[in-house]
């Protein structure tokens, strides 16, 4: 989508949007229209019970220079300190006109006194909400096809165009994550995931390294490899390295993502109903890939490494069985009680490898790890588990700023003993109670002393069954803005 910032309203055909604070005088905000149009707009807004709440929209057709103009009044609410409202406004406007037949949306913020960031947030919200994946839809009717392809922000403060450069990089990252998460498992599997990332990232200067099954076997990564034994698709470990700090000796921040490109549950097979949704069980890896694209796209002055543990979990004669014991790269042994608790198995080897390879001080993993997380927090928050209070606070602050919200959950010795095994060092599941906590505790056993670690269980946030402010039904892109903001606020030099 084309985004631009101008001082004056353009000529020609477009839909005009006027943002309104709850205490604004409506006639003043509509001063660019003739008296008849202003009166009509005010009466029509009242008839639609438009109370100017955040992102609420009233739609009217008015006469403007002898043309019939579609006019949208959009509420800003009453809280002038809430920066997130501007993205909601942009998203709400796009949702209203995306398939309306209009091709250009003009949002006039003249006279509102907004800074450049607020104007950019409106544009970002509008562009993010416009994302769709219609690649496989060959019979869309005329009314179903998106028509909006341009957003013009009028009256933005100086510096908006420069600020948009960074925001557009974030938009690219989120869009890439949504693409990866949305694609079906016959299109995105470990090898194709790698190649799609390579194509997008190498031109930006991201260094790509790939460990195949032979190399992982040499390294003793039998926990990760065990998950993919039942699949015809070979597993991969994808490494994406961005050296933006200009000092290759500086320890990077490491992100590790669970990338189960399809999860049947393996021998512990899932119910058939809804299993098609398990194409997004690589949402953690998708978020890591999108974050790396965003970070490199804005040329962040930080060293960051993204690691994606990629496998497909299928039932087969070669698949691992409940009761099997596997040896992880760390040397710790794992009794596999449930083959559907596979995410922690790929993560533990990826985390061990990343720590030995890069010696990071900070490591964050993201995974659609447990259904228990959705029971605990629904779809509003992801859970964060951490061994470091400062890192947890940094993540929660970044989540609050971006809308990728996090709620801190406990870990500790009382939970750790629940995953002790009678025949191995540990088992891959604990009791039914506290399932997301014992899963995080399992991962913590592979975190080396001195490493600040956080685990984000994003099971309830990477996919949505209903539209949100910045996305339609489907992939949300959760985690990209969160990780990008974490780096920007805390680790850039």
DAMOKA-V324008 format. One record per residue. N is the residue number from 1. RES is the residue in one small letter. SS is DSSP state (a for helix, b for strand, c for the rest). NEAR is the number of other C-alpha atoms within 12 Angstrom. D_FIRST is the distance of its C-alpha to the first C-alpha in whole Angstrom. Layout:
# DAMOKA-V324008
((N RES SS NEAR D_FIRST) (N RES SS NEAR D_FIRST))
This chain:
# DAMOKA-V324008
((1 x c 29 0) (2 x b 22 4) (3 x b 34 6) (4 x b 34 10) (5 x b 34 14) (6 x b 24 16) (7 x c 21 20) (8 x c 18 20) (9 x c 29 19) (10 x c 22 17) (11 x c 15 19) (12 x c 18 19) (13 x c 22 17) (14 x c 32 15) (15 x b 39 16) (16 x b 42 17) (17 x b 43 17) (18 x b 47 20) (19 x b 49 21) (20 x b 42 25) (21 x b 33 27) (22 x c 23 30) (23 x c 20 32) (24 x c 20 31) (25 x c 17 32) (26 x a 30 30) (27 x a 23 32) (28 x a 22 31) (29 x a 27 27) (30 x c 32 27) (31 x c 20 29) (32 x c 23 27) (33 x c 29 28) (34 x c 18 31) (35 x a 17 34) (36 x a 19 34) (37 x a 28 30) (38 x a 28 31) (39 x a 21 33) (40 x a 23 32) (41 x a 34 29) (42 x a 31 31) (43 x a 21 33) (44 x a 22 30) (45 x a 27 29) (46 x a 19 33) (47 x a 14 33) (48 x c 18 30) (49 x c 17 32) (50 x c 29 29) (51 x c 26 30) (52 x c 30 27) (53 x c 25 27) (54 x c 33 24) (55 x c 40 21) (56 x c 35 23) (57 x b 36 22) (58 x b 34 24) (59 x b 31 23) (60 x b 31 25) (61 x b 27 25) (62 x b 28 26) (63 x b 22 28) (64 x b 27 26) (65 x c 15 27) (66 x c 12 29) (67 x b 17 26) (68 x b 18 25) (69 x b 26 22) (70 x b 30 20) (71 x b 40 21) (72 x b 40 20) (73 x b 46 22) (74 x b 41 21) (75 x b 37 23) (76 x b 39 24) (77 x b 28 27) (78 x c 19 30) (79 x c 17 29) (80 x c 21 28) (81 x c 12 28) (82 x c 20 26) (83 x c 28 23) (84 x a 32 21) (85 x a 37 21) (86 x a 42 18) (87 x a 36 16) (88 x a 39 17) (89 x a 48 17) (90 x a 50 13) (91 x a 38 13) (92 x a 41 16) (93 x a 49 14) (94 x a 48 11) (95 x a 34 14) (96 x a 34 16) (97 x a 37 14) (98 x c 34 11) (99 x c 23 14) (100 x c 23 16) (101 x c 21 15) (102 x c 28 13) (103 x c 26 10) (104 x b 35 10) (105 x b 47 11) (106 x b 47 13) (107 x b 43 15) (108 x b 41 18) (109 x c 40 20) (110 x c 30 22) (111 x c 23 26) (112 x c 26 25) (113 x c 19 26) (114 x c 30 23) (115 x c 23 23) (116 x a 29 20) (117 x a 28 19) (118 x a 37 19) (119 x a 45 16) (120 x a 44 14) (121 x a 39 15) (122 x a 51 14) (123 x a 48 10) (124 x a 50 10) (125 x a 42 12) (126 x a 46 9) (127 x a 43 6) (128 x a 46 9) (129 x a 42 11) (130 x c 40 8) (131 x c 37 9) (132 x c 33 11) (133 x c 26 14) (134 x c 16 15) (135 x c 14 17) (136 x c 12 20) (137 x c 11 20) (138 x c 11 21) (139 x c 11 23) (140 x c 13 20) (141 x c 10 21) (142 x a 12 19) (143 x a 14 19) (144 x a 18 18) (145 x c 24 15) (146 x c 28 11) (147 x c 25 11) (148 x c 33 8) (149 x c 28 5) (150 x b 28 6) (151 x b 42 8) (152 x b 40 11) (153 x b 41 13) (154 x b 35 17) (155 x c 32 20) (156 x c 36 19) (157 x c 26 21) (158 x c 21 22) (159 x c 20 20) (160 x a 32 17) (161 x a 27 15) (162 x a 20 17) (163 x a 26 17) (164 x a 32 13) (165 x a 23 14) (166 x a 30 16) (167 x a 37 13) (168 x a 34 10) (169 x a 31 13) (170 x a 43 14) (171 x a 42 11) (172 x a 36 11) (173 x a 40 14) (174 x a 46 14) (175 x a 40 12) (176 x a 40 14) (177 x a 43 17) (178 x a 43 16) (179 x a 36 16) (180 x a 45 19) (181 x a 43 21) (182 x a 39 19) (183 x c 34 21) (184 x c 25 24) (185 x c 32 27) (186 x c 18 28) (187 x c 23 25) (188 x c 32 25) (189 x c 38 28) (190 x a 41 30) (191 x a 32 30) (192 x a 25 26) (193 x a 43 25) (194 x a 38 26) (195 x a 22 25) (196 x a 26 21) (197 x a 41 22) (198 x a 26 24) (199 x a 18 21) (200 x a 29 18) (201 x a 32 21) (202 x a 23 23) (203 x a 15 21) (204 x a 26 21) (205 x c 23 24) (206 x c 32 25) (207 x b 28 28) (208 x b 30 29) (209 x b 24 32) (210 x b 28 33) (211 x b 30 36) (212 x c 26 37) (213 x a 30 40) (214 x a 17 43) (215 x a 18 42) (216 x a 30 41) (217 x a 22 44) (218 x a 14 46) (219 x a 26 45) (220 x c 26 46) (221 x c 38 43) (222 x a 35 44) (223 x a 45 43) (224 x a 49 39) (225 x a 46 41) (226 x a 45 43) (227 x a 56 40) (228 x c 45 39) (229 x c 29 42) (230 x c 28 42) (231 x c 31 39) (232 x c 21 38) (233 x c 29 35) (234 x c 32 36) (235 x c 43 35) (236 x b 41 34) (237 x b 43 33) (238 x b 42 30) (239 x b 40 30) (240 x b 43 27) (241 x b 42 29) (242 x b 42 27) (243 x b 32 29) (244 x c 33 28) (245 x c 24 31) (246 x c 18 33) (247 x c 15 36) (248 x c 17 36) (249 x c 14 39) (250 x c 23 37) (251 x c 28 37) (252 x c 36 33) (253 x b 42 32) (254 x b 47 32) (255 x b 53 29) (256 x b 53 31) (257 x b 53 29) (258 x b 55 30) (259 x b 54 29) (260 x b 54 31) (261 x b 51 29) (262 x b 44 31) (263 x b 43 34) (264 x c 37 36) (265 x c 34 39) (266 x c 36 41) (267 x c 32 44) (268 x c 25 44) (269 x c 24 42) (270 x c 23 39) (271 x c 16 40) (272 x c 12 38) (273 x c 10 36) (274 x c 12 33) (275 x a 17 33) (276 x a 20 30) (277 x a 30 28) (278 x a 36 30) (279 x a 36 27) (280 x a 47 25) (281 x c 52 28) (282 x c 53 27) (283 x a 56 24) (284 x a 52 26) (285 x a 57 26) (286 x a 58 22) (287 x a 55 22) (288 x a 50 24) (289 x a 59 22) (290 x a 46 18) (291 x a 52 20) (292 x a 58 21) (293 x a 47 18) (294 x a 42 17) (295 x a 48 20) (296 x a 40 21) (297 x a 31 17) (298 x c 32 18) (299 x c 29 22) (300 x c 34 24) (301 x c 26 27) (302 x c 33 29) (303 x b 37 30) (304 x b 49 28) (305 x b 46 29) (306 x b 50 28) (307 x b 52 30) (308 x b 54 29) (309 x b 60 32) (310 x b 53 31) (311 x b 51 34) (312 x b 47 34) (313 x b 48 37) (314 x c 36 39) (315 x c 28 42) (316 x c 21 44) (317 x c 13 48) (318 x c 18 47) (319 x c 28 45) (320 x c 36 46) (321 x c 31 48) (322 x c 27 49) (323 x c 22 52) (324 x c 24 51) (325 x b 28 51) (326 x b 36 48) (327 x b 28 49) (328 x c 40 46) (329 x c 32 45) (330 x c 31 46) (331 x c 22 50) (332 x c 29 50) (333 x b 31 50) (334 x b 42 48) (335 x b 34 50) (336 x c 39 47) (337 x c 31 48) (338 x c 29 45) (339 x c 42 43) (340 x c 38 40) (341 x c 49 40) (342 x c 55 38) (343 x a 55 36) (344 x a 47 38) (345 x a 54 40) (346 x a 51 37) (347 x a 53 36) (348 x a 49 40) (349 x a 48 40) (350 x a 51 36) (351 x a 49 37) (352 x a 40 41) (353 x a 36 39) (354 x a 42 37) (355 x a 34 40) (356 x a 20 42) (357 x a 18 40) (358 x a 29 38) (359 x c 25 40) (360 x c 32 38) (361 x c 28 39) (362 x b 40 36) (363 x b 44 34) (364 x b 53 32) (365 x b 53 32) (366 x b 53 29) (367 x b 53 30) (368 x c 49 30) (369 x c 49 34) (370 x c 36 35) (371 x a 30 35) (372 x a 28 38) (373 x a 36 35) (374 x a 25 33) (375 x a 19 37) (376 x a 25 37) (377 x a 25 34) (378 x c 24 32) (379 x c 29 28) (380 x c 27 28) (381 x c 30 29) (382 x b 44 29) (383 x b 46 33) (384 x b 42 34) (385 x b 40 37) (386 x b 37 38) (387 x c 32 41) (388 x c 26 40) (389 x a 18 40) (390 x a 17 38) (391 x a 31 35) (392 x a 30 35) (393 x a 24 35) (394 x a 33 32) (395 x a 44 30) (396 x a 34 31) (397 x a 27 30) (398 x a 27 26) (399 x a 33 26) (400 x a 24 27) (401 x a 26 24) (402 x a 35 21) (403 x c 34 22) (404 x c 38 23) (405 x c 35 27) (406 x b 38 30) (407 x b 29 33) (408 x b 33 36) (409 x c 32 39) (410 x c 28 42) (411 x c 31 43) (412 x c 21 47) (413 x a 17 50) (414 x a 15 51) (415 x a 26 48) (416 x a 29 49) (417 x a 22 52) (418 x a 28 51) (419 x a 34 49) (420 x c 28 52) (421 x c 23 54) (422 x c 16 57) (423 x c 17 57) (424 x c 22 54) (425 x c 26 53) (426 x b 34 50) (427 x b 40 49) (428 x c 45 45) (429 x c 40 45) (430 x c 29 47) (431 x c 21 48) (432 x c 15 46) (433 x c 17 46) (434 x c 28 44) (435 x a 31 42) (436 x a 44 39) (437 x a 40 41) (438 x a 40 43) (439 x a 46 40) (440 x a 50 39) (441 x a 39 43) (442 x a 44 43) (443 x a 51 40) (444 x a 36 42) (445 x c 39 45) (446 x c 36 43) (447 x c 35 42) (448 x c 24 44) (449 x c 17 46) (450 x c 14 45) (451 x c 30 41) (452 x b 29 39) (453 x b 40 37) (454 x b 43 35) (455 x b 51 34) (456 x b 53 31) (457 x b 50 32) (458 x c 50 28) (459 x c 41 29) (460 x c 39 28) (461 x c 44 25) (462 x c 49 23) (463 x b 41 23) (464 x b 28 23) (465 x c 16 24) (466 x c 15 23) (467 x c 20 19) (468 x c 32 19) (469 x c 35 17) (470 x c 45 14) (471 x c 38 15) (472 x c 29 16) (473 x c 24 19) (474 x b 32 19) (475 x b 43 18) (476 x c 48 18) (477 x c 50 17) (478 x c 54 20) (479 x c 56 22) (480 x a 48 19) (481 x a 45 19) (482 x a 41 23) (483 x a 52 24) (484 x a 47 22) (485 x a 33 23) (486 x a 38 26) (487 x a 39 26) (488 x a 32 25) (489 x a 25 28) (490 x a 22 31) (491 x c 27 31) (492 x c 24 29) (493 x c 18 32))
